[in-house]
Structures are given as structure tokens and as C-alpha cells.
Amino acid sequence: MKNEYHFVNEIREQPRTIEDSLRDADSNLKDMAERYVEKIDRVIMVGCGDPYMLGIGATYAFEQWARLSSESIEAAEFVEYRHNLIDERTLVILISSSGKTVKVIDAARIAAEKGSPRFALTNINPSPITDETNEIIQTQAGWSDSFPTKQTTAAIANLYALALHLAEARNELTSQEVATVREELYKGVPRAIREALALAPQIEKLAQGFLMAPMYTFIGSGPNWATAQLAAAKMKETSQSRSEATNLEEYAHL
């Protein structure tokens, strides 16, 4: 029950955490985008678990807003197999909430050897991952006594903000489009989360009706493919239930 109690509290803290993280990192993200705008043509995000999954969601922002090729690669996969094509024009984003993920640290060293610009996106600074990079973006989620929640959503909010700053620096969106997206990201998203959390009584009632389900399947595509993966992970972590995430087309096919 202790973990469940902290988990619920950390879910409720997400809107404030996202607001604090965006406010704290915004000027650094803008500066980073302006320095990288002429130097990169690809973005690679590296992480394990939640950081890998949230990277999948962020790829759509880098590609659709900033028109930059983007991919999220699981850290062990990157270290063992997927690092051969990165170079000095590949921005490598090393994501680790704890700052201690071994394979992400290994990935940082490989990126350094390749001459790739890189930065650490972490909740803990200083930490082992920050020793491997000159650039650091720290989320403002605070200490967690539970499963990753607010750390994950704060991190993806920062990635979306970076993508938006890059889009503005590359002139890929009009000033009106930038203003609209910024309003939605910085104010609309926290507001929407608060509104969703206000539905807790209905959500609890819904959950009670499915307590005996043999399996939970989360289906999504596009940015919601990352949502499905994270939802399945939270189900496994919190209730040890059999849960899986399936891409929409794959689900329809099978």
C-alpha cells in the first residue's frame, strides 16, 4: 500500500511538475536550439524503460514541428547495435531519470567518441550521467518514492519544448503556429491533466468493473503508441497484471 499511496500522490503532482520543469528549463532549451540549429540534421533519444518510451512520443514533435529526422532507441540496443551511423550532426539526447542507468552512460561515451553533440535529460544532478556530458537539462520532479510518473511526463514536456524551439529557430512553423503550440504545451497540457484528474471517482468506478480481467491491452498509434506503452508499463508495475501495448495497425492485423 505504501507504493500505491506515493504513486497516486505523484500522479496528482504532474501538472505542477510539468509547469515547474518547463519554466526552469525554457531559457536553456531555447539557447540550445539556437546553437544547434545549423549543426544538426538528426535527433536520437536513448533511454531504458520509461525514458525510451517517452522518446517515442517525442519523435513526432521533432519530425512534425522541426522537420528533423528523429528516433528513440533503447539504450542497450544503441550501445550494442545502433550507434554506427551517428556523427557530428546527430544530436544524442541521453535520458535517465535517476542519472545512473548503466547503458545510457555507455551510450554517452559512444556519442562522445563519435563527436556527436549530446546532452543529459535527467531528474538528478549531479549524477553519473551528468559526468559524461557538458549539457544538462534537469527536470523538476523531485524525489520519487514510487514508480516513474511525474518524472516521465516532465521529461517529455521538456523534449516537446526543445522541439518547438528548434522549429522556431529553423523557421518551420509560423510565429502564430509557434504561439499556439506554446500556449497548449505550457498552459493547456497542465490544465488538461488537472481536468482529467478531477475524473478520479469515475475512473475508480471504471477500474472496479475490470478488476478480474485476465489481461489489459492498450492500443494506440502515432504519439499514442508511446501512451499505450507507458500505460501497459504502469499497469505491470502497480498491480503486477498481465498487460501489453499494441500498435493500432498491428492490433487490427492480428
SULTA-V761467 format. One record per residue. N is the residue number from 1. RES is the residue in one small letter. SS is DSSP state (a for helix, b for strand, c for the rest). D_LAST is the distance of its C-alpha to the last C-alpha in Angstrom with 2 decimals. Layout:
BEGIN
N:RES:SS:D_LAST + N:RES:SS:D_LAST
END
This chain:
BEGIN
1:m:c:37.23 + 2:k:a:38.89 + 3:n:a:35.70 + 4:e:a:34.22 + 5:y:a:37.45 + 6:h:a:37.42 + 7:f:a:33.74 + 8:v:a:34.38 + 9:n:a:37.51 + 10:e:a:35.80 + 11:i:a:33.15 + 12:r:a:36.14 + 13:e:c:37.86 + 14:q:a:35.17 + 15:p:a:36.82 + 16:r:a:40.17 + 17:t:a:38.76 + 18:i:a:36.96 + 19:e:a:40.18 + 20:d:a:42.33 + 21:s:a:40.16 + 22:l:a:40.08 + 23:r:a:43.79 + 24:d:a:44.69 + 25:a:a:42.69 + 26:d:a:42.97 + 27:s:a:46.14 + 28:n:a:44.97 + 29:l:a:41.64 + 30:k:a:43.58 + 31:d:a:46.01 + 32:m:a:43.30 + 33:a:a:41.59 + 34:e:a:44.96 + 35:r:a:45.77 + 36:y:a:42.46 + 37:v:c:42.02 + 38:e:c:43.70 + 39:k:c:42.68 + 40:i:c:38.88 + 41:d:c:36.17 + 42:r:b:33.18 + 43:v:b:32.05 + 44:i:b:30.32 + 45:m:b:29.59 + 46:v:b:29.59 + 47:g:b:28.89 + 48:c:c:27.31 + 49:g:c:25.26 + 50:d:a:25.99 + 51:p:a:27.92 + 52:y:a:25.10 + 53:m:a:22.69 + 54:l:a:25.38 + 55:g:a:26.01 + 56:i:a:22.55 + 57:g:a:23.55 + 58:a:a:26.96 + 59:t:a:25.86 + 60:y:a:25.29 + 61:a:a:28.90 + 62:f:a:30.40 + 63:e:a:28.65 + 64:q:a:29.00 + 65:w:c:32.42 + 66:a:c:34.19 + 67:r:c:32.47 + 68:l:c:32.22 + 69:s:b:29.51 + 70:s:b:27.92 + 71:e:b:25.57 + 72:s:b:25.08 + 73:i:b:25.22 + 74:e:b:25.12 + 75:a:a:28.76 + 76:a:a:28.59 + 77:e:a:26.39 + 78:f:a:29.00 + 79:v:a:31.91 + 80:e:a:30.75 + 81:y:c:28.97 + 82:r:c:28.58 + 83:h:c:32.17 + 84:n:c:33.66 + 85:l:c:33.39 + 86:i:c:34.76 + 87:d:c:38.35 + 88:e:c:41.07 + 89:r:c:39.15 + 90:t:b:36.07 + 91:l:b:36.28 + 92:v:b:34.78 + 93:i:b:34.18 + 94:l:b:34.34 + 95:i:b:32.83 + 96:s:b:33.89 + 97:s:c:34.86 + 98:s:c:37.15 + 99:g:c:38.37 + 100:k:c:38.20 + 101:t:c:34.77 + 102:v:a:35.84 + 103:k:a:33.28 + 104:v:a:33.80 + 105:i:a:37.52 + 106:d:a:36.93 + 107:a:a:35.00 + 108:a:a:38.00 + 109:r:a:40.31 + 110:i:a:38.28 + 111:a:a:38.18 + 112:a:a:41.95 + 113:e:a:42.51 + 114:k:a:40.64 + 115:g:c:42.76 + 116:s:c:39.88 + 117:p:c:40.83 + 118:r:b:39.14 + 119:f:b:39.42 + 120:a:b:38.41 + 121:l:b:36.64 + 122:t:b:37.51 + 123:n:c:38.73 + 124:i:c:41.53 + 125:n:c:44.39 + 126:p:c:46.08 + 127:s:c:43.54 + 128:p:a:42.71 + 129:i:a:40.37 + 130:t:a:43.12 + 131:d:a:45.46 + 132:e:a:43.30 + 133:t:c:43.27 + 134:n:c:45.96 + 135:e:c:43.83 + 136:i:b:42.50 + 137:i:b:40.75 + 138:q:b:40.96 + 139:t:c:38.97 + 140:q:c:41.09 + 141:a:c:38.90 + 142:g:c:41.48 + 143:w:c:41.09 + 144:s:c:38.03 + 145:d:c:38.40 + 146:s:c:34.75 + 147:f:c:31.21 + 148:p:c:30.80 + 149:t:c:30.70 + 150:k:a:33.54 + 151:q:a:33.76 + 152:t:a:30.23 + 153:t:a:30.69 + 154:a:a:34.19 + 155:a:a:33.02 + 156:i:a:30.39 + 157:a:a:33.07 + 158:n:a:35.42 + 159:l:a:32.96 + 160:y:a:32.46 + 161:a:a:36.25 + 162:l:a:36.70 + 163:a:a:34.30 + 164:l:a:36.30 + 165:h:a:39.59 + 166:l:a:38.42 + 167:a:a:37.39 + 168:e:a:40.87 + 169:a:a:42.62 + 170:r:c:40.84 + 171:n:c:41.55 + 172:e:c:37.95 + 173:l:c:38.18 + 174:t:c:41.17 + 175:s:a:43.38 + 176:q:a:42.21 + 177:e:a:38.52 + 178:v:a:39.38 + 179:a:a:41.36 + 180:t:a:38.63 + 181:v:a:35.95 + 182:r:a:38.52 + 183:e:a:39.42 + 184:e:a:35.82 + 185:l:a:35.16 + 186:y:a:38.52 + 187:k:a:39.14 + 188:g:a:36.23 + 189:v:a:33.64 + 190:p:a:35.98 + 191:r:a:36.97 + 192:a:a:33.40 + 193:i:a:32.73 + 194:r:a:35.94 + 195:e:a:34.93 + 196:a:a:31.56 + 197:l:a:33.43 + 198:a:c:35.76 + 199:l:c:32.92 + 200:a:a:33.00 + 201:p:a:34.27 + 202:q:a:31.44 + 203:i:a:28.85 + 204:e:a:30.54 + 205:k:a:30.50 + 206:l:a:26.77 + 207:a:a:26.24 + 208:q:a:28.48 + 209:g:c:26.29 + 210:f:c:23.29 + 211:l:c:25.29 + 212:m:c:24.00 + 213:a:c:20.26 + 214:p:c:18.74 + 215:m:c:16.33 + 216:y:b:16.09 + 217:t:b:13.11 + 218:f:b:14.32 + 219:i:b:12.44 + 220:g:b:14.35 + 221:s:c:15.11 + 222:g:c:18.53 + 223:p:a:21.06 + 224:n:a:18.95 + 225:w:a:16.56 + 226:a:a:19.69 + 227:t:a:20.30 + 228:a:a:17.02 + 229:q:a:17.85 + 230:l:a:21.40 + 231:a:a:20.66 + 232:a:a:18.61 + 233:a:a:21.51 + 234:k:a:24.09 + 235:m:a:22.55 + 236:k:a:22.70 + 237:e:a:26.19 + 238:t:a:27.71 + 239:s:a:26.51 + 240:q:c:25.01 + 241:s:c:21.99 + 242:r:c:18.59 + 243:s:b:16.80 + 244:e:b:14.05 + 245:a:b:13.30 + 246:t:b:10.11 + 247:n:b:10.59 + 248:l:a:10.08 + 249:e:a:8.62 + 250:e:a:6.12 + 251:y:a:5.29 + 252:a:a:5.60 + 253:h:a:3.81 + 254:l:c:0.00
END
